[in-house]
Amino acid sequence: MFSESREYAGLPALPSVNFKHPLMISHYWTLAHAVLAKAAAFLRDPFLLCIRLYWGWQFFMTGKGKLMNLDSTTGFFMELGIPMPKLNALMAGSIECFGGLLLLIGLASRLTSIPLIFTMIVAYLTADQDKVIGIFADSDAFVTAAPFLFMFASLIIFIFGPGRFSADARLRLTHVS
């Protein structure tokens, strides 16, 4: 019907759609990819917000726990053979507690994620050393260890930034205006 009205207007008829033609499949594949890419781009900032809120709170709570129970944390660090256990317990607890709060609000997020990543690497190498050594033999044990998810969340924030819903983004907007 549309083709007939085009002919009536003096325009050539449109070719019929042939889904078996490779170029048409490629066209629809490209179109589907573009739609998915736009949807993923739209979800980026809410995803980063969720990561920052959840893992910022988790970092805050674990750091607060270390600081509130400094004697037991120091004892645990001593058992692990960490040098200067009280100082390291204070540092790890402070980095996790205050770094978690900064992640939560999205302030200096990329900078904050660096000491958090380093702290999780140290946690892996001391408390979960067997899981690091057996990373290829038992990868499930490596990725289910507590430091992994903390480190992974910090890496995501370091690589992608805090997102649009953060104090960093708000300060950038205020600074640019």
N, C-alpha and C positions, 0 to 999 in steps of 0.2 A: 504494500500500500504506500509506504514512504517512497519507495523507488518510483512508483507510478506518478506520485505528485512531483517528484524531482524532474521526471521526463516532461511533465506537463509545463513546468516552469522553464523548460528549455535547458535543463541541466542533465548531464549524463547520469545513467542509473548507477547506483552503488553496487560494487561486487558483493556477492553473497559471502558470508563468513564461513571459512573452511578451517575448522579446528585441527584438522589433520596436517595442515601446512606448518612446517617448522617455524617459520617466521611469526605466525600467529601465536603459537605456543610460547615463543620467546617474548613476544609483546606482553602477553598476559602474565608471564612469569616476572617480567620487569615491573609491571604494574603492581602485582601482589607484593613484590619485594619493597617497592616504594611505600606502599600502605603500611607494611609491617615496620619499616624503618621509621616512619613518622610516629607510629604508635609507641615504639620503643623509645624514641626521643622524648615523647610526651611523658613517659613513665620514669625517665631517668631521675628527675628531681624528687618526686615522691619516694622512689626507691632509696635514694641517698638519705633522705630525711628519716625514713624508717630505720636504716642501718645506724645512722648517727644517734637517734633517740634510744634504740634498744641497746646497742653496744656501748654508747656513752654511759648509760645507766649501769650496765653490767661492770664496766671498768670502775665507775665511781663506787659501786657497792663492794667490789673485791678490794679496791684500794683502801676504802674506809675500814673494811674488816682487818686488813693488815695493820693499819695505823691504830685501831682500837685495841687490838690484841698484839701489841708490839713484842711483848715477851715471848709469846708462843711462836710468832713469825720469826723472831730472832733465833729461837731454838731450832725451828725447822730449817732455816738457812744454815745454821751451824751443822746440823746433821747432813746437809747436802755438801758441806765442805766449801761453802761460799766464803771468801775472805771478808773480813770486817762485817760480820753478819748483821749487827745492829744498824750500821750506816746503810748497808744495802737494803735492809728491810724498810728503813725510813725512805730511802730513795725510791724503791719499787712501789711502796704504798702511796707515796706522794705523787709519783708519775701517774699511777693508775687512777687515784682519786681525783686529782685536779685536772689531769688530762681527760678523764671521763667527763668531767663537768664542761670543759671547753668543747669537747666533741658534741656533747648534748646540745649546747647552744649554737654550735657551729662557728666558734671564734678561733681564729688561727689554726684551723683544722688540719691543713697539710703539715704545718710545722709541728703541731701537737702529735700527729700520727707517727713522726719519726722516733721519738723516745718510747712511744708505746710499742712500736714494732721491735725496737731494740730490746725492750724489757721482755717481750714475748719470746724472742730468740734466746735470751739468757734463760728464761723459764724452761724452754724446750731442752736446751743443752745441759741443764742441771737437774731439774725435776723429772723430765721425761727423756733422758738420754737414750734409754733402750729403744724408745719409739723412733728416735732420729736415726740410730744405727740400723734399725730394721725397716727403714722407710720403703725399701723395694721388696723385702720379704713379706711384710705385713703392712701394706699401705693403709688399710682400714684403721689399724691402731694409731697410725700417725695422724690421720685426719680427724679422728674422734678424740684425740687428746685435747684437754681444755685450752692450752695455748694456741692451738691451730685456729679456732674460730675467732678468737680475739685478734690474732695476728692478721688473719684474712680480712676481717672487717677494717682494721687499720690500714691495710694495703689498699683496699677499695677506696677509702677516703683519701689516701695519699695520691693514688693514681687519678681518680675522677674528680676530686675536690669535694667540698661539702654540699654542693648543689645550690639551687636558687633560694631555697627556704632556710637560710642560715644567716647568722650575724655577719659572716664574711661577705656574703652577697649584698646584704643591706648596707654595710659600710662602703662597699665599692660603689653602689648606686648613689649614696649620699656624697661620696668623695668626687665622683664624676660630675654630678649635677652642679 
